[in-house]
Amino acid sequence: MAESERDVLLARLDRYPVDRYPVQYATTQFHLGSMLLQSGETGPSIAALTTACEAFARSAMTLERAKATVMLGVALRAAGRLPEAADAFSAACAELAALDQPAEQAAASYNLGLVLSEAGRLSAAHAAWGRARELFLAAGHPGRAAAAA
């Protein structure tokens, strides 16, 4: 019988303990969190993505941490935890700006706009989407910029 994706990822966590293989562990937690989110399991997804963020931070992998923070924001939004999702997207925007990653920063800003819109903060949402548009243009993605407008 074929193993499920969940079983494969859980087995990988056993093979790569965080104290010996922190990067592999963090990466596996990220993939597990993403898979759980796609399965609609927001609580376990948030736990796995939080662990991934922490492990990437301990390994000084700032870009990976920022990307995991974006995915954590997506999971928090899916769980209806809008203030925490906004905090995650805001933190990711700042980290990605410091790393000069305009396309990734644009995606985080766009997602921040979605959260702000859902929270009824329309003016702030439009500002976030405007930043996303500018960043997508700066990164050479006019199609994504148009979608963010």
C-alpha positions in Angstrom: 0.0 0.0 0.0 1.3 3.5 -0.9 2.1 5.8 2.0 0.1 8.9 2.3 1.9 12.3 2.1 1.2 12.8 5.8 2.9 9.5 6.7 5.9 10.3 4.5 6.3 13.7 6.2 5.9 12.4 9.7 8.5 9.7 8.9 10.8 12.3 7.7 10.4 14.2 11.0 11.5 11.1 12.8 14.5 10.7 10.5 15.6 14.3 10.9 15.5 15.3 14.6 15.7 19.1 15.0 18.8 18.9 17.2 20.8 17.1 14.5 19.2 18.2 11.2 17.5 21.6 11.9 17.2 22.7 8.3 15.7 19.4 7.1 13.4 19.4 10.2 12.2 23.0 9.5 11.7 22.3 5.8 9.6 19.2 6.6 7.5 21.1 9.2 6.9 23.7 6.5 5.7 21.0 4.0 3.6 19.3 6.6 2.0 22.5 7.6 1.2 23.3 3.9 -0.2 19.8 3.4 -2.4 20.1 6.5 -3.7 23.4 5.4 -4.7 22.0 2.0 -6.5 19.3 3.9 -8.4 21.8 5.9 -6.7 21.0 9.2 -5.9 24.6 10.2 -5.0 23.9 13.9 -2.3 21.3 13.2 -1.2 23.4 10.2 -0.6 26.4 12.4 1.3 24.3 14.8 3.6 22.9 12.1 4.2 26.2 10.4 4.9 27.9 13.8 7.5 25.2 14.4 9.0 25.7 11.0 9.3 29.5 11.5 11.0 28.9 14.8 13.4 26.3 13.4 14.3 28.5 10.4 15.0 31.4 12.8 17.3 29.3 15.0 19.2 28.2 11.8 19.5 31.9 10.7 17.6 31.1 7.5 15.9 34.5 7.3 14.4 34.1 3.8 13.0 30.7 4.6 11.6 32.0 7.8 9.9 34.8 6.0 8.3 32.5 3.5 7.1 30.2 6.3 5.7 33.2 8.0 3.7 34.0 4.9 2.3 30.5 4.9 1.6 30.8 8.6 -0.4 33.9 7.8 -2.4 32.0 5.3 -3.2 29.3 7.8 -4.2 31.9 10.5 -6.5 33.6 8.0 -8.1 30.3 7.1 -8.7 29.7 10.8 -10.4 33.1 11.1 -7.6 34.5 13.3 -7.4 37.7 11.4 -5.3 39.9 13.9 -2.7 37.2 14.1 -2.7 36.7 10.3 -2.2 40.4 9.8 0.7 40.4 12.3 2.3 37.4 10.4 1.9 39.1 7.0 3.3 42.4 8.4 6.3 40.7 9.8 6.9 38.8 6.6 6.6 42.1 4.6 9.3 43.7 6.8 11.6 40.7 6.6 11.2 40.4 2.8 11.8 44.1 2.4 15.1 43.8 4.4 16.1 40.9 2.2 15.3 42.8 -1.0 12.7 40.2 -2.2 10.1 42.4 -3.9 8.0 39.6 -5.5 7.7 37.7 -2.2 7.1 41.0 -0.3 4.4 41.8 -2.8 2.7 38.5 -2.2 2.8 39.1 1.6 1.4 42.6 1.1 -1.4 41.3 -1.1 -2.3 38.7 1.5 -2.2 41.4 4.2 -4.7 43.3 2.1 -7.0 40.3 2.0 -6.9 40.0 5.8 -7.4 43.7 6.4 -10.4 43.7 4.0 -12.0 40.8 5.8 -11.5 42.7 9.1 -13.4 45.6 7.6 -10.3 47.9 7.4 -10.8 48.8 3.7 -8.6 51.8 3.5 -5.6 49.9 5.0 -6.4 46.9 2.7 -6.3 49.2 -0.4 -3.0 50.6 0.8 -1.6 47.1 1.2 -2.8 46.1 -2.3 -1.3 49.3 -3.7 2.1 48.4 -2.2 1.7 44.9 -3.6 1.0 46.3 -7.1 4.1 48.6 -6.9 6.3 45.7 -5.7 5.1 43.3 -8.4 5.8 46.0 -11.0 9.3 46.5 -9.5 9.9 42.7 -9.6 8.9 42.6 -13.3 5.5 40.9 -12.8 3.0 43.2 -14.6 0.3 40.5 -14.7 0.4 40.0 -11.0 0.5 43.8 -10.5 -2.7 44.1 -12.5 -4.3 41.4 -10.4 -3.3 43.2 -7.2 -4.8 46.5 -8.3 
